[in-house]
């Protein structure tokens, strides 16, 4: 790890001032010379790997006094510095938003969940080995214009949705799928004040600029999340190579509103298969006004992956993803609430 300066801030104004130097960076997540530190479960990891090289780290954990609130009125309010394990353990979250509780419980190890903040979690970087290993020179996400080693390399865990000829790295998170499925809004705090943004607009697909991963400006921080309505009939299903501490090969966040067996509203988000948190809106539209059966679940699953594009080693993800969606739909429909 390279040398860096450490600063701990006690309030929002001090944090914004300390992060001001980050404003010179074109890519807030990678190039900013000053990086915020919350749980550190991604930042410190990437600093050790020499992928991220900040000259200064700003500890924002003292802001938890005002940024870790959990308000369960409608809309649900989650502070960005709330810890994953604390939110997942809340009985009211488990009852009214089981998709959120499940997504948090199935992420990482208990030790990491005790440390990781909600805001940091949704900004975690890809697990693509070509991005995380600096001995590979051709990674457009790390070094723009250098090429993508994964395109011709071993790409079993890479994305089949939202890819481009510049990058096929998979977004690794779980919590983000629950947020995008439930139409969450994020609160963003910066030097110019506070703004709100639909969570669906936070992450950017790679396109021709895979190094720009979000719409955050350098120096801005996520300070909270807001989720409208209650979704007691919701599930997060995650399929992985092993049952403990592993990233998804395919996952689905499903939320249904049923009345007399008829689907009034449906939400489907996909994980482990896309370059960004992925909302399957065509599949959702197919379900509305219908009664779920095997045939309908199959058609919705096909629609969710209609635009999938496989690489050499990850074609299995398309078939697997369809089965995950179908199974998750049945699980949500048959929940006892």
Phi, psi and omega in degrees: 000140180279155179297147177208156175271146181242133177224135178249129183250152185252348181208170185297317181300317179295322179296316180296322178293317181294329181271003184302325181295340179292342183296344179279353184272140175279336179236104186299324187286329186247314193268344184302129181289343177240126183238141175283148179240120174247260175285332178079004187288343173253312185302308184296322177304310184286333174292321178296325180278355180070018175281318175250137188226057179293149175270345179213144178237130182250114180282112183260008184300330175299342178287353182300336179302327179245348184248016179237020181292150175230105180248120189261014170289174177264116006279157173293134179244127178233119176291144186292338179263006170297142181276146183304316183293324180295318181291316182297332184276351184289124179301325180290327175291316179299327183279314187263340181219059183301333178297326177289311180301316181295316181298321179288320181293329184272003181262132171058201181256163177305321180297316180292322180295331177290335182262322192289136177270157178297317181296317178293325182299317183287347180257010181297150185271164182298154176267008178308123184294333180286334174282321187274351179246106186289354176289342173273116183281334186261089173220109182296333179288324180270320180227093185306135178088000184271347183105177181233106182295333183291334182301320180250000181264202179278112190235034182301322185266006187274175191281153174241355178232140177075016183277169173217176178282005177254338185194138176232023181292140181273137169289129192267348192284169177245314182304323183298327179295320177296318182295316183289328178293326185264016177057044180292156172242143176251146174259127184240128180249130179218185182296333181271001178122205184248135174227158179243147185215136172303135181302328180298344181259004182285310185268142181251130173297157190297317182047228179263000181228066183296343179287344178260103191264336182222173177266007176292142171273154179302133180093349178277149179233142170284124182251346179186169178230147177229130182236117182281148176074177174238143185229071180293336178263079182209148182217156170236118181248127185232125177249130184215172183291332176217161189278348184236132171050061179214150180278157187288137163278324174201139178213163179215131171257118185238134173225130182234145170245108183250141171222117183055038177082355180263135181280109177278327178211148180218140177232132179225123174233145185245141176231161178077354186234358187228163181282343178219166172306130196241124178258126182264075187290327179296320178294321178299314182299327180293333185274333189294132180083007184244162170262131185287131169218179183301319182295316180294318178299322178294318180293320178295321179296319176298317181296324181297332183245020183299329183259012183293143178227114184275155170257190189300319190250359188240019179300333180299335182296331181292310178296318179297316180299321178297317180293324178296316179298312181299315181295318181294324177298316179294321179296317180295319183293332185257008179298145172266118182234000000 
